[in-house]
Amino acid sequence: MKYTHLASLKLSLHQAALRATEAIDAIPADASVDDELQIIEAASAEANDIAAWIASLQVEGKRAEKIKARAQAWLDGTYWLEVA
């Protein structure tokens, strides 16, 4: 895959991650555990799908490998450590 297309997917992943974080941060304090889990799952779905797609791609080059690693970090739950 061309780096420019991969870079676009990287941006899409980051935007989806930000939206997921905003939705998760907006969970009411009095939400039940079940409701909270459903909100988190729904909020994360877009980023999960994009990250899984990126992680499944065959890539070449250091920049492309870094993007793929960042997508894998989202799937592993360490994305924000990777981005910081």
C-alpha positions as CSV (number, residue, x, y, z in Angstrom):
1,M,0.0,0.0,0.0
2,K,1.3,3.5,-0.9
3,Y,2.4,5.5,2.1
4,T,0.1,8.4,1.3
5,H,-2.9,6.1,1.5
6,L,-1.6,4.6,4.8
7,A,-1.0,8.1,6.2
8,S,-4.6,8.9,5.4
9,L,-5.7,5.9,7.3
10,K,-3.4,6.9,10.2
11,L,-5.2,10.2,10.4
12,S,-8.6,8.5,10.2
13,L,-7.6,6.2,13.1
14,H,-6.4,9.2,15.2
15,Q,-9.6,11.1,14.6
16,A,-11.7,8.0,15.5
17,A,-9.6,7.5,18.6
18,L,-10.3,11.2,19.6
19,R,-14.0,10.8,19.1
20,A,-14.0,7.5,21.1
21,T,-12.1,9.2,23.9
22,E,-14.6,12.1,23.9
23,A,-17.6,9.8,24.1
24,I,-16.0,7.7,26.8
25,D,-15.1,10.8,28.8
26,A,-18.8,11.9,28.6
27,I,-20.1,8.8,30.2
28,P,-22.3,9.9,33.1
29,A,-20.9,9.1,36.6
30,D,-24.1,7.4,37.5
31,A,-24.1,5.0,34.4
32,S,-24.4,1.4,35.2
33,V,-21.5,-0.9,34.5
34,D,-23.4,-2.5,31.7
35,D,-24.3,0.8,30.1
36,E,-20.7,2.0,30.5
37,L,-19.4,-1.1,28.7
38,Q,-21.9,-0.7,25.9
39,I,-21.0,3.0,25.4
40,I,-17.3,2.2,25.4
41,E,-17.8,-0.6,22.9
42,A,-19.9,1.5,20.6
43,A,-17.6,4.5,20.9
44,S,-14.5,2.4,20.1
45,A,-16.0,0.5,17.2
46,E,-14.9,2.9,14.4
47,A,-11.3,3.1,15.7
48,N,-11.2,-0.7,16.2
49,D,-12.3,-1.3,12.7
50,I,-9.7,1.1,11.2
51,A,-7.0,-0.2,13.4
52,A,-7.8,-3.8,12.5
53,W,-7.7,-2.9,8.8
54,I,-4.4,-1.1,9.1
55,A,-2.9,-4.0,11.1
56,S,-3.9,-6.5,8.5
57,L,-2.1,-4.7,5.6
58,Q,1.1,-5.7,4.1
59,V,3.4,-2.7,4.3
60,E,7.0,-1.8,3.5
61,G,9.3,0.8,4.9
62,K,9.9,2.3,8.3
63,R,7.1,5.0,8.2
64,A,4.6,2.4,7.1
65,E,5.7,-0.1,9.8
66,K,5.4,2.7,12.4
67,I,1.8,3.4,11.3
68,K,1.0,-0.3,11.4
69,A,2.5,-0.5,14.9
70,R,0.4,2.4,16.0
71,A,-2.7,0.7,14.8
72,Q,-1.7,-2.4,16.7
73,A,-1.2,-0.3,19.8
74,W,-4.8,0.8,19.5
75,L,-5.9,-2.8,19.4
76,D,-3.6,-3.6,22.3
77,G,-4.9,-0.7,24.4
78,T,-1.6,1.2,24.4
79,Y,-2.4,3.8,21.7
80,W,-2.2,6.9,23.8
81,L,1.2,5.7,25.2
82,E,2.4,5.3,21.6
83,V,1.1,8.7,20.5
84,A,2.3,10.7,23.6
